[in-house]
């Protein structure tokens, strides 16, 4: 990383600009030029920024990123992702339908992404912007992933004992005003059971989502409600939240997914 920064901070041609029908690339753009391009094209292009930045997230929790080189991806559907040098998942992100705008504050490019329900804000300050790319990307129609969350839910509907012996299905995709519950069940003791399914590794967001569903069902039904998270794996931070809230985790072994995928081909 230091070699890259050394190259970028030495004397290089400024405002290098390449534009084609499907992409625009700028090296070391001014904050004003970057701001203008982002606001003008954010609904049509996938935008990639590389620079020295700090970020702050506030919503259901709080987090801060100190000043360091990072990659930011902005998508036309409102999704925002901040990536660092390790791990697959972004360190801070916003889902689709968040609203983004750019501005220049005291010579610094500032991005702000706001999600209204639930209310969450990501603010990114970029004192040094080294690269800005805008790209038109395709979208695959009728995209199908074998072993998707839906496939796993289909499997669990027919094999509830895999989650816990004695479970009875009440509903799948049970709609509430806080979201759609993957599986709503009743256990052998008569408790309601909310089951949240995640493909791959479950993070803190999955646990918080499960908590919202459990609290909603407790409030609306007055019954005792349990929460179960089903996934291939779980992050250490998510597992801490899970234990704090008193929820259960059920791991889906890889061999089960392989068998599931073979039946769906």
N, C-alpha and C positions, 0 to 999 in steps of 0.2 A: 504493500500500500504506500509506503514511504517513497518508493521509486516512481510510482504513478504521480503522487503529489509533487515530487521534485520536478518531474517533466512538465506538469501542468502549471507550476508556479514560476518556471523559467520563462525567458522571453520567447513567446510563440506568437504566430500571427493572430491578431485579435479579430473577433466577429467573423470567424470562418462560417460560411453559410452555404448549405447545399439544399436545394429545393427541387422536388419532383412532384408528380401528381399524387403519389401515395405516401410521401414522407417529406419532412422538413428537419434538417439537422443544423444546429448551431453549436459552435465551440466558444465557450466563455461569453455568452450573451450578456448584455447589460440587464440589470433588474427590470428596467422599463420595457425592453424588447421582450423579455421572457414573460412578464406579466401580461402584456398585450396579446401575445400568441396563445398563452394558456386560456385566457378569458374568451378569446375569439374562437378557439378550436376545440375546447374541452368536450363538447358534445358530439364531435365527429372523429377525433383521433385518440388513440392510446398515447399518452404522454409519459416520457421517461426523463427523469432528471437525475443528474449525479452532481453532488456538491457537498460542501462542508455545512452541516445543518444541525439545528437543535429542534426538538419537538416536545409538545405537551399534549397529553390526552386527559380529558375529564369527562366523566359520565357516571357509570355505575361503579367506577373505581378511578384512580388517578395514577399517572405514570409520566416520567420525564426522561428524555434522552439528552445527554450532554452533547456539546458541540463535537462532531466527528464526521468523517466522510461516509455518506450513505447513498443508497439508491431509492428513489421515489417513483412509483408507478401510479398514474391516474388513468382511469378508464371512463369511457363515455357514459356508462350506466351509473356513475357516481362512486364506484369502488376506489379506495385509496389504500396503497400498501407501502410501508417503509421497510426496506430490507437492509440487513447488515451482512457481514462476511461469512456467517455460519448459519446453519439450520435452514430448513425448507420454508417455515412459516415466517411471515413478516413480524417484526417486533411490535409495531403499532399498525392498525388497519381500520378502515371503515367499510361497511358493506355497500352493495348497490343501493341506489336511491338516496344516498347522502348528497348534500348540495355543497359544491366547492366553488370558491372564488379566490382570485389572486389579487394582491395589492403590493405597492411598494411603500415601505415605512422607513424613513430616514436612510434611504439608499439600500435597504435590505428587502429582498423578495420574501413575501409572506404568503403562505397558503393556509386557508382555513376551510375545513370540511365540517359540516354540521348535519347531524342526524336528529330528526325530531321525535321519533318514537321507537325506542326510548331516547331521551335527549343525551347526545354524546357529541363532543367537540374535539377535533384534532387541529392543533395549530403548529405549523412548521415555519421556522425562520431559517433562511438560507443566505448567510452573509457572503459566501463564495460559491457561485454556480459555475461549474466547469463544462457541463454538457447538457443540452436540451434537445430531445428528439421527439418528433410527433409522427406517428405511424398509423396508417389505415390498416386494420387487421380484419380478417374474415371471421364469420361465425358459422359453425357447423350446424346445419339443420338436422333435426331428428337425431341428435347425438345420444348414443346409448352406451352406458358403461355397465359391463357385466360385473355384478358384485357391488352395485350402487347401494345407497341407503335404502331405497325402495325395495331392492331385491332382498336385503337383509331383513327388512320389516316383513316382507312376504314369507320368508323362512321362519321368522319368529312367531307369526300368527299361527302357523301349523305346528310349531314346536315350542310352545310356551314353557314346557317343563325344562327346556334348556336354560331359561332365565331363572325359574324358580318353580319347584313342584307345587301343584295345587292352584296355579294362577288360572283365572277365567277371564276371557276377553270380553270387555264391554263395548269398546269401539276402537277403530284405528283412524288416524287423522282426525282426532276429535278437536273441533274448532272452538277456540276461546277468544276473548278479546285481547289476550296477550300472546296469541300464536296458536299453532296447530300441534297438538300432542300426538306423537307417533303412535303410541299404544296406551289406551286407558284400560286397566284391568282391575280385578278384585282378587285379593289373596284368600287363603283358606281360613283366615281369621276374620274376614269381612272388611278389611281395610281397602280403601282405594289405592291403586298403584299406578303411578305415572312412569312410563318407560320412554326414555329419550335415546335414540339410536344415532350413532355417529360412525361413519366409515373412516378407518384409519385411526390416528391418535386423537383422543378427546382433550381439548384444552380447557382453561378456566371458563371461557364463554359458554361451553356446553353445560358446565355445572351451574352457572348462573341462570342459563335458560331453563334448566330443569327446576331450579329453585323457584323461578317465577311461576311455572306451571303448578308446582305443588302448592305454593301459597295461594294461588288463584282458586284451585279446587277446594282447598280447606275453607277459604272464605265463602265460596258460593254453595258448598254442600254441607258445611258444618261437620263433616266426617273426618276421621283420622286418615291422612294421606301419606303414603310412602313414595320415595323417589328412587328409581333404578336407572343407572346410565349403562348402556351397552355399547361397547366399542372394541376395536382391535387392541388398543393400548390407551394409556392415559398419562399425561404429563405429571411431573411431581407436584407442580403448583396446583393443578386441577385436583389431584388426589387429596391434597391438604384441604381444599375447599369442600370436597366431597365428605371427608370425615367430619369436618366442622359442622356441616349441615345435617349429618346423620343419614346420608344417602348410601346406597349400595352400588358397587361396580361389578359388572359381569363382562369378562373378557371373551371375545370371539376368537378362538384359536385359528391360525392360518389354515390349518387343514380343513376346518369347517367352511371357510371362504372358498378354498380350492374346490371342495366338493360341491358347494353351491354354484360356483361358476360353471362347473362341468355339466350340471343339470340344466343350465340356462342357455347353453350354446346351441 
